[in-house]
Amino acid sequence: MTRPAVHVWRLLKWGRILARYGALQGIERDPLTPPPVRRLARIARFGARVPKQPAYADAFQAIGPAAIKLGQTLATRPDLVGEEAARDLLRLQDALPPLPFADIERQIHASFGRPWQDLFASLDPVPVGAASIAQVHRGITTDGRDVAVKVLRPGVEKDFARAIDTYEWAAAQVEAMGGEPARLRPRLVIATFKRWTARELDLRREAASASELAEGMQAEPGFVIPAIDWQRTSGKVLTLEWLDGIKLSNREGLIAAGHDPAALAHRLVRAFLRQAIAEGFFHADMHQGNLFALPDGNLAAIDFGIMGRIDRRARLWLAEILYGLITGNYRRVAEIHFEAQYVPAHHNVAEFATALRAVGEPMRGRPVKELSVGQILDGLFAITRDFDMQTQPHLLLLQKTMVMVEGVATALDPDINMWETAAPFVQQWLRDELGPEAAIADRLREDVATLVRLPDLIRRIEARFPPAGAAPPSPPLAEVQVVRLGGGWRYGVVAVVAAAVGAAAMWLAG
């Protein structure tokens, strides 16, 4: 177990880097920051030249790979780090200097127990991308297919383990201070981060996520997931189909190639809604670097390390909340929050509906370029504090992804209205899920499941209450404290005494 002094030293070292980029100013100025945390921030800042404009993303980039991933996690929590910091942290795109190709060769050899030449006819030594956890090379398989080969950076698991150990310790100390930090549940933030990185550090799990997403998106034409080459995939190497396309960040290139940016934006929004609302399993890292327009006009996504999952009941709540905000039915949105127990029962539904109206009304009928999802979420976060709402784990990734999708969509089409684009899809899905046919289907499914459980239920009842004529159960035995006397000669004494007691009992019975 790591000693507290080691954790404090690491925090001061990282805090020193954050201070040089001005990233500790918000912590020091926030009146809700616990005094011990504020003092630690001041110690870390002592003597540093602090810029006037904080550069949060640059600070996390300077600390290292684990901090980059933590920064991406914190970008989902404007309630925790502030709207300005969360928006700036969205710039973290995981770009790092590439490793020498010799390191990549050794990693592939160690993963498969043979040189890469046995698996690939060629492998470009210059990577097409290098991130905090892995880097990607273009290759051709021995059977002639173009592929992308993602290789984990050697030693990255140990680096992340050390960092997460200190993150967990620090979060526990802050949460134990109570008050606003406890409501924001920093330990949950780190637990979410740890779960994300566990998936990203095992490339087989990323491959499985891509495969599952591909199955779920079969009902949404025009959104492509590259196929996985399972024979050339391991925990540290991921091989998947190579897709030629233009990144959505290159709007001029898209127009020059004959693509319609507005159509791509609408397709992206629908694809996100299909994943998050209809399927409950969504790509949670949909920034412009991970999205491409293919020559046939389809959209393609890559990098499936961060995925979100929402169960059906929560999706129904979320869809009703979204549709209620779009249509202005704030009373129903408030009721859902109470039904889902997002808001403690001691609060008033009507008061909460009024607070929601203050957030929702400014967005209705206005294009996204005038009002962002980020601003709306900022307003909702202010409400959560007023109504004692704790952080909901399944909403963290969704909130981050909504802001990300909005940014990509508005870069393609500045006049798109995300809410109007989402309304028909959400309305149809709610009709399908909450209509009379869906209610009957749900009832039939529940009744059939109950019937299937009946035989097992009867067997358990009979085991608890045997039928007449069955052997009676053994009488309950009195509880006797067991004394352990030790070893050696003491066991012999106990055996002799036990034998004597048994003989006496038999003599008396005779």
Secondary structure, DSSP 4 states (H G I P E B T S, - for coil): ---HHHHHHHHHHHHHHHHHTTTTHHHHH-TTS-HHHHHHHHHHHTT----SS--HHHHHHHH-HHHHHHHHHHTT-HHHH-HHHHHHHTT-----PPPPHHHHHHHHHHHHSS-GGGTEEEE-SS-SEE-SSEEEEEEEETTS-EEEEEEEPTTHHHHHHHHHHHHHHHHHHHHTT-HHHHHH-HHHHHHHHHHHHHHHT-HHHHHHHHHHHHHHGGGSTTEE-PPB-GGG--SSEEEEE----EETT-HHHHHHTT--HHHHHHHHHHHHHIIIIIISEEES---GGGEEE-TTS-EEE---SSEEE--HHHHHHHHHHHHHHHHT-HHHHHHHHHHTTSS-TTS-HHHHHHHHHHHHGGGTT--TTTS-HHHHHHHHHHHHHHTTPPPPHHHHHHHHHHHHHHHHHHHH-TT--HHHHHHHHHHHHHHHHHSHHHHHHHHHHHHHHHHHHHHHHHHHHHHHSPPTTSPPPPPPPPP-------STHHHHHHHHHHHHHHHHHHHHH-
